[in-house]
Amino acid sequence: MTTLRIYPIPAFRDNYIWIIHNTTSATVIDPGDAHPVLDYLQSNKLQLESILITHHHSDHTGGNGMLLDRFDVPVYGPIHETIPTVTHPLQGGDTVHLPLLSLSLAVIDVPGHTSGHIAYFGSLPGPEKKNILFCGDTLFACGCGRLFEGTPLQMYQSLQKLTDLPEDTLVYCTHEYTLSNISFARTVEPSNSDLQQFEHHANQLRNRNQATIPTNIATEKNCNPFLRCNQSEIIKMASQYAGKKLSEPLDIFIALREWKNNF
């Protein structure tokens, strides 16, 4: 069986367009810009099989039209958002089958960043069976997306869904925000040794101009403050920021998200 490759195609200032491919066929996730995708396909002699969309923002959908001018392929995306190019609307519980890649991806509803945001979860074929997650702008390395349309409760619950995935799941988010997110996380939880080690590793990668993505669910549970709302140091720091004693995880999350917005 041919090994699948997952590659980050840089776009704009800090976006990653993810492409999954074997030696002949490819699927692209959140192509905000068609040009770097077309360049990658051409240089690797690949045929586009399908397009997967996590949410409607233009930096995730803007390349659809040009790609569809070149390739007659299905476009999968969230049923609860208006994306004109989507041909196969999806919601949580659905499954996307990509036969040319021998890959199936389960759809997870993760509203919060936008009202109908979805994520894709599956396992790579072959003996290693690596678990993979394409989560758009919901979960970032050491962070989470801003709440443009959804509620804090929706985002909190969406993140809980993702933390319930196997800890070895590789997390493919769509922005290189890692170092700035770590800076905030270190402010919120300065004594976290796992976070300090992750910062060192992320700095090494960026110094070599390499992506800090993917991380994995275990790393996020150990380092990401938005997934650690039950930790005593984070509760203390969030309460100090809010100017009142907080105890409920959702209230901690709300305080952290507001703090990060103004960080």
Legacy VTK file of the C-alpha trace (Angstrom):
# vtk DataFile Version 3.0
C-alpha trace
ASCII
DATASET POLYDATA
POINTS 263 float
0.000 0.000 0.000
1.361 3.418 -0.957
2.084 5.648 2.022
0.067 8.845 2.155
1.850 12.145 2.614
0.323 15.120 4.412
2.023 18.363 3.466
1.447 21.991 4.572
1.237 24.354 1.601
1.951 27.862 2.947
-0.489 30.588 1.914
-0.987 34.265 2.732
0.929 35.333 5.841
0.415 32.354 8.146
-2.122 29.926 6.622
-1.495 26.277 5.906
-3.442 24.551 3.142
-3.171 20.839 3.881
-2.806 18.379 1.045
-3.046 14.596 1.442
-1.684 12.551 -1.431
-0.155 9.345 -2.670
1.913 9.165 -5.852
-0.982 10.076 -8.157
-4.024 11.505 -6.337
-4.581 14.313 -3.832
-7.187 15.870 -1.575
-6.785 19.456 -0.404
-8.183 20.923 2.813
-9.197 24.589 3.107
-7.609 26.008 -0.072
-7.828 29.734 0.544
-5.552 30.366 -2.439
-5.482 28.151 -5.537
-2.097 29.229 -6.900
0.210 27.426 -4.433
-2.037 24.358 -4.624
-1.829 24.260 -8.418
1.947 24.689 -8.217
2.229 21.778 -5.784
-0.019 19.539 -7.864
1.927 20.287 -11.030
5.373 19.860 -9.502
4.377 16.524 -7.955
2.356 15.337 -10.986
-0.802 14.872 -8.930
-4.472 14.767 -9.913
-6.858 16.513 -7.530
-9.515 14.114 -6.228
-11.545 16.316 -3.873
-11.659 19.466 -1.744
-12.557 19.487 1.964
-13.702 22.671 3.723
-13.970 23.227 7.485
-15.725 26.622 7.485
-16.753 29.483 5.255
-14.036 32.109 5.811
-12.435 33.261 2.583
-8.896 32.310 3.606
-10.193 28.721 3.661
-12.445 28.780 0.587
-11.085 31.471 -1.735
-9.254 29.058 -4.027
-12.212 26.779 -4.695
-13.363 28.497 -7.881
-10.019 28.382 -9.660
-9.406 24.778 -8.608
-12.842 23.789 -9.920
-12.022 25.479 -13.219
-9.170 22.986 -13.578
-10.606 19.896 -11.865
-14.151 18.498 -11.824
-14.128 17.260 -8.225
-16.519 17.099 -5.273
-16.285 19.800 -2.618
-17.178 18.700 0.907
-18.107 21.279 3.525
-20.382 22.208 6.431
-24.110 21.912 5.843
-24.898 24.776 8.230
-22.832 27.396 6.393
-23.332 29.040 3.014
-20.444 28.112 0.720
-21.565 28.251 -2.941
-18.933 25.812 -4.208
-19.799 23.016 -1.753
-21.384 20.073 -3.576
-21.502 17.615 -0.659
-22.798 19.283 2.546
-21.799 17.503 5.749
-22.612 17.450 9.434
-21.408 15.581 12.488
-21.814 11.826 12.124
-21.228 11.827 8.371
-18.228 10.135 6.773
-16.198 11.261 3.775
-14.820 8.415 1.670
-11.756 9.180 -0.451
-11.359 5.963 -2.440
-8.309 6.962 -4.478
-6.464 7.568 -1.202
-7.998 4.553 0.609
-8.992 6.996 3.342
-12.219 7.690 5.227
-12.744 10.699 7.489
-15.451 11.106 10.122
-17.090 14.522 10.385
-17.285 16.235 13.793
-19.434 19.309 14.460
-17.227 21.919 16.170
-19.124 25.256 16.189
-17.629 28.248 17.941
-15.219 30.007 15.585
-18.084 29.987 13.089
-21.620 28.715 13.560
-21.289 25.602 11.396
-17.580 24.740 11.633
-16.722 21.059 11.126
-13.583 18.939 11.552
-12.417 15.735 9.889
-10.976 12.778 11.822
-9.612 9.473 10.584
-6.735 7.012 10.525
-4.113 6.749 7.822
-4.167 3.392 6.027
-1.272 1.030 6.550
0.377 -0.717 9.503
0.961 2.417 11.630
-2.700 3.539 11.594
-1.851 7.128 12.576
-4.883 9.097 13.742
-5.284 12.464 12.017
-7.475 15.514 12.673
-8.099 18.466 10.364
-9.701 21.030 12.637
-9.547 24.311 10.708
-9.612 27.263 13.113
-11.107 25.474 16.129
-8.088 24.014 17.918
-4.663 25.569 17.352
-1.298 24.548 18.722
-1.517 25.966 22.267
-4.625 27.964 21.401
-8.124 28.055 19.927
-9.984 30.137 17.384
-11.657 33.447 18.092
-15.419 33.394 18.577
-16.700 35.195 15.499
-20.147 33.581 15.353
-20.500 30.891 17.994
-20.870 31.125 21.749
-18.240 30.409 24.411
-20.218 27.327 25.436
-20.198 26.021 21.860
-16.437 26.473 21.534
-15.775 24.963 24.947
-17.869 21.917 24.081
-16.238 21.631 20.645
-12.791 21.603 22.224
-13.937 18.945 24.683
-14.983 16.756 21.753
-11.515 17.043 20.277
-9.740 16.316 23.557
-11.739 13.085 23.773
-9.966 11.825 20.635
-7.013 9.429 21.083
-3.993 11.223 22.538
-1.762 10.209 19.627
-4.055 12.001 17.143
-2.038 14.377 14.974
-3.609 17.846 14.961
-3.492 19.640 11.600
-4.784 23.164 12.170
-4.586 25.891 9.549
-2.483 28.732 10.973
1.091 29.104 12.184
0.135 30.830 15.426
2.137 28.533 17.688
4.816 30.854 19.089
2.382 33.673 19.871
-0.009 31.171 21.440
2.813 29.756 23.566
3.696 33.257 24.716
0.163 33.667 26.034
0.111 30.172 27.530
3.376 30.821 29.413
1.806 33.952 30.887
-1.231 31.994 32.034
0.659 28.952 33.338
4.306 29.953 33.895
5.277 26.853 35.893
4.195 24.337 33.211
7.382 22.401 32.343
5.730 20.622 29.388
4.926 24.019 27.937
8.503 25.202 28.387
9.791 22.141 26.514
7.240 22.661 23.742
8.311 26.284 23.387
11.936 25.202 22.929
10.908 22.642 20.304
8.673 25.119 18.444
11.433 27.734 18.382
13.841 25.214 16.890
11.355 24.400 14.132
10.635 28.031 13.274
14.354 28.866 13.272
14.646 26.266 10.501
11.570 27.751 8.782
9.655 24.529 9.445
6.007 24.208 10.466
5.215 23.630 14.130
2.137 21.700 12.979
1.068 18.975 13.491
1.041 18.717 17.233
-0.994 15.966 18.892
-3.842 15.764 21.371
-1.526 14.704 24.224
0.658 17.783 23.717
-2.382 20.036 23.602
-3.810 18.554 26.791
-0.477 19.166 28.505
0.202 22.662 27.137
-2.909 24.384 25.772
-4.528 26.600 28.434
-7.929 26.408 26.740
-7.925 22.654 27.372
-6.682 23.026 30.962
-9.444 25.056 32.584
-9.418 22.748 35.617
-5.763 23.414 36.506
-5.185 25.365 39.721
-2.604 27.801 38.337
-4.803 28.635 35.344
-7.851 29.076 37.576
-5.839 31.476 39.746
-4.510 33.505 36.824
-7.872 33.653 35.028
-9.518 34.824 38.244
-6.903 37.553 38.634
-7.554 38.702 35.072
-11.346 38.687 35.584
-11.050 40.500 38.903
-13.197 37.934 40.686
-12.990 34.365 41.897
-13.823 31.876 39.151
-14.318 28.146 39.579
-16.439 26.755 36.740
-14.401 25.546 33.735
-16.622 27.451 31.293
-16.078 30.692 33.215
-12.326 30.045 33.175
-12.506 29.481 29.418
-14.457 32.709 28.861
-11.888 34.684 30.860
-8.991 33.090 28.965
-10.560 33.794 25.574
-11.167 37.447 26.474
-7.634 37.729 27.851
-6.152 36.235 24.679
-8.228 38.601 22.529
-6.485 41.519 24.246
-3.071 39.942 24.745
LINES 1 264
263 0 1 2 3 4 5 6 7 8 9 10 11 12 13 14 15 16 17 18 19 20 21 22 23 24 25 26 27 28 29 30 31 32 33 34 35 36 37 38 39 40 41 42 43 44 45 46 47 48 49 50 51 52 53 54 55 56 57 58 59 60 61 62 63 64 65 66 67 68 69 70 71 72 73 74 75 76 77 78 79 80 81 82 83 84 85 86 87 88 89 90 91 92 93 94 95 96 97 98 99 100 101 102 103 104 105 106 107 108 109 110 111 112 113 114 115 116 117 118 119 120 121 122 123 124 125 126 127 128 129 130 131 132 133 134 135 136 137 138 139 140 141 142 143 144 145 146 147 148 149 150 151 152 153 154 155 156 157 158 159 160 161 162 163 164 165 166 167 168 169 170 171 172 173 174 175 176 177 178 179 180 181 182 183 184 185 186 187 188 189 190 191 192 193 194 195 196 197 198 199 200 201 202 203 204 205 206 207 208 209 210 211 212 213 214 215 216 217 218 219 220 221 222 223 224 225 226 227 228 229 230 231 232 233 234 235 236 237 238 239 240 241 242 243 244 245 246 247 248 249 250 251 252 253 254 255 256 257 258 259 260 261 262
